[in-house]
Amino acid sequence: MLESHEPLQTLEKFRHQRLFQKLGARWLGGVLYLAPKLIGFIDERFPDFKVLHRFLPRGIFKIVLMLFVAKWWGGLVADNVPNPDEMVQYGFVLLGIPGLVLTVFGWFGRSSKAWPSTFVSKLLGIVLLIIGLVTVL
């Protein structure tokens, strides 16, 4: 048999769970953004895979690639989280993941032979810059 004060306790329990969810998302998001900065102080101790660094995106290509990944990933997150209140929480945590993945790859691929700078590579850089500007604007 339900007592008269149980619905109030249930409502209070629900409020505490929501508060925990909000604080948990903030803490997790904060750790996801802070951890790479702290690990960056010791990343030179990690093994350096020259092949990985050779094919990691750098410069303007990295910026434009991250624009497209962020646009796709943000749309994916927005489509799967219908509640705007939860979108802020999930977005804070989930939208940092693509950058975190690229950062982790960067810890293990720090140096390699540079790509040659040719007229074609410079022209492609200009094209990428224009694509990036069009995407943003």
C-alpha positions as CSV (number, residue, x, y, z in Angstrom):
1,M,0.0,0.0,0.0
2,L,1.4,3.4,-0.9
3,E,1.7,6.0,1.7
4,S,0.8,9.6,1.1
5,H,4.5,10.8,1.1
6,E,5.9,8.3,-1.4
7,P,5.0,10.3,-4.5
8,L,6.9,13.2,-3.1
9,Q,9.9,11.0,-2.3
10,T,9.8,9.6,-5.8
11,L,9.7,13.1,-7.3
12,E,12.6,14.2,-5.1
13,K,14.6,11.0,-6.1
14,F,13.9,11.9,-9.8
15,R,15.2,15.4,-9.3
16,H,18.4,14.1,-7.7
17,Q,18.9,11.7,-10.6
18,R,18.5,14.6,-13.1
19,L,21.0,16.7,-11.1
20,F,23.4,13.8,-11.1
21,Q,23.0,13.3,-14.9
22,K,23.7,17.0,-15.5
23,L,26.7,17.1,-13.2
24,G,28.0,13.8,-14.5
25,A,27.9,15.0,-18.1
26,R,29.7,18.2,-17.1
27,W,32.4,16.2,-15.3
28,L,32.8,13.7,-18.1
29,G,33.0,16.5,-20.7
30,G,35.5,18.4,-18.6
31,V,37.7,15.3,-18.3
32,L,37.5,14.7,-22.0
33,Y,38.7,18.2,-22.7
34,L,41.3,18.5,-19.9
35,A,42.9,15.0,-20.2
36,P,44.5,15.6,-23.6
37,K,46.0,18.9,-22.3
38,L,47.5,17.1,-19.3
39,I,48.7,14.1,-21.3
40,G,50.3,16.5,-23.8
41,F,53.0,17.2,-21.1
42,I,54.2,13.6,-21.4
43,D,53.3,12.6,-24.9
44,E,57.0,12.6,-26.0
45,R,57.3,9.4,-23.9
46,F,54.9,7.6,-26.2
47,P,56.2,5.7,-29.2
48,D,56.4,7.7,-32.4
49,F,55.0,6.0,-35.5
50,K,56.3,7.8,-38.5
51,V,53.9,6.1,-40.9
52,L,50.9,7.3,-38.8
53,H,52.2,10.9,-38.7
54,R,52.8,10.8,-42.4
55,F,49.1,10.3,-43.1
56,L,47.6,12.3,-40.3
57,P,45.8,15.4,-41.6
58,R,47.7,18.6,-40.9
59,G,47.3,22.3,-41.5
60,I,44.4,23.5,-43.6
61,F,43.4,19.9,-44.6
62,K,43.0,19.0,-40.9
63,I,40.8,22.1,-40.3
64,V,38.5,21.4,-43.3
65,L,38.3,17.7,-42.5
66,M,37.3,18.5,-38.9
67,L,34.7,20.9,-40.2
68,F,33.1,18.2,-42.2
69,V,33.4,15.6,-39.4
70,A,31.9,18.0,-36.9
71,K,29.0,18.8,-39.2
72,W,28.3,15.1,-39.7
73,W,28.9,14.1,-36.1
74,G,26.8,17.0,-34.8
75,G,23.9,16.1,-37.1
76,L,24.1,12.5,-35.9
77,V,24.0,13.5,-32.2
78,A,21.2,16.0,-32.8
79,D,19.1,13.4,-34.7
80,N,19.5,10.9,-31.8
81,V,18.8,13.2,-28.9
82,P,15.3,14.7,-29.3
83,N,15.1,16.5,-26.0
84,P,16.9,19.9,-26.2
85,D,17.7,19.9,-22.5
86,E,19.6,16.6,-22.9
87,M,21.1,17.8,-26.2
88,V,23.3,20.2,-24.3
89,Q,24.5,17.5,-21.9
90,Y,25.1,14.9,-24.6
91,G,26.5,17.4,-27.0
92,F,29.0,18.7,-24.5
93,V,30.4,15.2,-24.1
94,L,29.9,13.7,-27.6
95,L,30.9,16.6,-29.8
96,G,34.5,16.6,-28.5
97,I,35.1,12.9,-29.4
98,P,36.3,13.4,-33.0
99,G,38.9,16.0,-31.9
100,L,39.9,13.7,-29.1
101,V,40.4,10.8,-31.5
102,L,42.6,12.9,-33.7
103,T,44.6,14.2,-30.7
104,V,45.2,10.6,-29.5
105,F,46.5,9.7,-32.9
106,G,48.8,12.7,-32.8
107,W,50.4,11.5,-29.6
108,F,51.6,8.4,-31.4
109,G,52.5,10.1,-34.7
110,R,54.6,13.1,-34.0
111,S,57.2,13.3,-36.7
112,S,57.9,12.1,-40.2
113,K,59.3,13.1,-43.5
114,A,57.6,16.3,-44.8
115,W,55.4,16.1,-47.9
116,P,57.1,18.0,-50.8
117,S,55.7,21.5,-51.4
118,T,54.8,21.8,-55.1
119,F,52.7,24.0,-57.2
120,V,50.0,21.4,-57.2
121,S,50.0,21.0,-53.4
122,K,49.8,24.8,-53.0
123,L,46.9,25.0,-55.5
124,L,45.1,22.2,-53.7
125,G,45.6,24.1,-50.4
126,I,43.9,27.1,-51.9
127,V,41.0,24.9,-53.1
128,L,40.7,23.4,-49.6
129,L,40.7,26.9,-48.1
130,I,37.8,27.9,-50.4
131,I,35.9,24.7,-49.5
132,G,36.4,25.4,-45.8
133,L,35.2,29.0,-46.2
134,V,32.2,28.0,-48.1
135,T,31.3,25.3,-45.6
136,V,31.6,27.8,-42.7
137,L,29.8,30.6,-44.4
